[in-house]
Amino acid sequence: MSNWLPRILIGTILATLLGAATQAAQETDPVEVHRAAARAAAGEEHLALLETVCRVPRPIQTGAANASRPPRAVPPPEDWYAEPAQVFDNLYFVGTQDHGAWAVTTSDGIIIIDALYDYAVEAAVVDGLRKLGLDPEDITQVVISHGHGDHHGGAKYLQEQFGAQIVMGAPDWDLVERSTRDPIPSRDMVATDEMEIRLGETTVTLYLTPGHTAGTVSTMIEVRDRGRSHLTASWGGTSLFATTSQESIQAYIDSAVRYQQLIETRGADVLIANHTSFDRTPDKLAALADRQPSDPHPYVIGTDAVRSYVKVAEECARAELARRMAE
């Protein structure tokens, strides 16, 4: 017994010292410091974003135009179709199971935010509007968050069928026009920073937030719930890829810092996203379907929580930049 006691004590001391050394290393390693900050900002609300943007190793870039890639396979509707839904008095979900697309209704027309893949746009957006009692002929503008096929693929269809103006950041018009996998719309409007699209009583404000792509556009939209005003924020580009350059990651960080300031200054209290996992749209649409008159709106999460969403993106990008610089 007397021989075992010193060994136990020594083992305990060594384990304690090792744990302390590991914690100290983590606290001084900038990669871990930023990942910890991202985890803290995520809480329970933004876990999908945390897992995506802080992911290592990073996936290849699946959404960009690439001449060497084969034609896009069209999955069966049961793999992507989602029912449309009214979310606010003047905002409707017309996306798919994985991708968010939004219809902003006004007295002078409809603004669509993101156009999905080309194979999904008619069933999700056009037929979705009709199911909701809205007329797709009223579509006036389509704002594309960034030039990847899962967001711009349906733009040409909406342009040709309804005369909708397509709005996109200048570098992403160039990106889209190089696409070999998706229909290419005619070049319409070039998004500029702080551009306002005003229809009727509603304003959609566009902010250039390069990083995910060079021409990524984030938006803020005035919405109403039972007559009460709110402001949505939608971060236009989320993931980082193995092919994302360090310069683009720094641009992503700078964009995230600025967009957080805009969220705070303007008081955005609603988060919507162009990927349904990021804003938890499936859960929130289910909650809306069961919402009672006294229940809070599930998409209204408050300015602090909306800002924290973009903070997660910022800190994950800082961790990735620090990781690469250490290599």
WOBELKA-V590579 format. One record per backbone hydrogen bond with DSSP energy under -1.0 kcal/mol. NH is the residue of the N-H (numbers start at 1). CO is the residue of the C=O. If there is no record, write none. Layout:
BEGIN
nh:NH co:CO
nh:NH co:CO
END
This chain:
BEGIN
nh:5 co:1
nh:8 co:4
nh:9 co:5
nh:10 co:6
nh:11 co:7
nh:12 co:8
nh:13 co:9
nh:14 co:10
nh:15 co:11
nh:16 co:12
nh:17 co:13
nh:18 co:14
nh:19 co:15
nh:20 co:16
nh:21 co:17
nh:22 co:18
nh:23 co:19
nh:24 co:20
nh:25 co:21
nh:26 co:22
nh:27 co:23
nh:28 co:24
nh:29 co:25
nh:33 co:29
nh:34 co:30
nh:35 co:31
nh:36 co:32
nh:37 co:33
nh:38 co:34
nh:39 co:35
nh:40 co:36
nh:41 co:37
nh:42 co:38
nh:43 co:39
nh:46 co:42
nh:50 co:46
nh:51 co:47
nh:52 co:48
nh:53 co:49
nh:54 co:50
nh:69 co:66
nh:79 co:76
nh:80 co:77
nh:81 co:77
nh:85 co:93
nh:87 co:91
nh:88 co:91
nh:89 co:224
nh:92 co:103
nh:93 co:85
nh:94 co:101
nh:96 co:99
nh:97 co:80
nh:100 co:274
nh:102 co:113
nh:103 co:92
nh:104 co:111
nh:105 co:90
nh:106 co:109
nh:110 co:138
nh:111 co:104
nh:112 co:141
nh:113 co:102
nh:114 co:143
nh:115 co:151
nh:120 co:117
nh:121 co:117
nh:124 co:120
nh:125 co:121
nh:126 co:121
nh:127 co:122
nh:129 co:125
nh:130 co:126
nh:131 co:127
nh:132 co:128
nh:133 co:130
nh:134 co:129
nh:138 co:135
nh:139 co:136
nh:140 co:110
nh:141 co:110
nh:142 co:165
nh:143 co:112
nh:144 co:167
nh:148 co:146
nh:149 co:63
nh:151 co:148
nh:152 co:148
nh:153 co:149
nh:154 co:116
nh:155 co:152
nh:158 co:154
nh:159 co:155
nh:160 co:156
nh:161 co:157
nh:162 co:158
nh:163 co:159
nh:164 co:158
nh:165 co:140
nh:167 co:142
nh:168 co:189
nh:173 co:169
nh:174 co:170
nh:175 co:171
nh:176 co:172
nh:177 co:173
nh:178 co:175
nh:179 co:176
nh:189 co:166
nh:191 co:168
nh:194 co:206
nh:195 co:192
nh:197 co:204
nh:199 co:202
nh:202 co:199
nh:204 co:197
nh:205 co:220
nh:206 co:195
nh:207 co:218
nh:209 co:216
nh:211 co:213
nh:216 co:213
nh:217 co:145
nh:218 co:207
nh:219 co:234
nh:220 co:205
nh:222 co:203
nh:223 co:230
nh:225 co:228
nh:228 co:225
nh:230 co:223
nh:232 co:221
nh:233 co:270
nh:234 co:219
nh:242 co:59
nh:244 co:241
nh:249 co:245
nh:250 co:246
nh:251 co:247
nh:252 co:248
nh:253 co:249
nh:254 co:250
nh:255 co:251
nh:256 co:252
nh:257 co:253
nh:258 co:254
nh:259 co:255
nh:260 co:256
nh:261 co:257
nh:262 co:258
nh:263 co:259
nh:264 co:260
nh:265 co:261
nh:266 co:262
nh:267 co:263
nh:268 co:263
nh:269 co:231
nh:270 co:231
nh:271 co:299
nh:272 co:233
nh:276 co:98
nh:278 co:275
nh:281 co:276
nh:284 co:280
nh:285 co:281
nh:286 co:282
nh:287 co:283
nh:288 co:284
nh:289 co:285
nh:290 co:286
nh:291 co:288
nh:295 co:292
nh:300 co:297
nh:301 co:269
nh:301 co:299
nh:302 co:269
nh:306 co:302
nh:307 co:303
nh:308 co:304
nh:309 co:305
nh:310 co:306
nh:311 co:307
nh:312 co:308
nh:313 co:309
nh:314 co:310
nh:315 co:311
nh:316 co:312
nh:317 co:313
nh:318 co:314
nh:319 co:315
nh:320 co:316
nh:321 co:317
nh:322 co:318
nh:323 co:319
nh:324 co:320
nh:325 co:321
nh:326 co:322
END
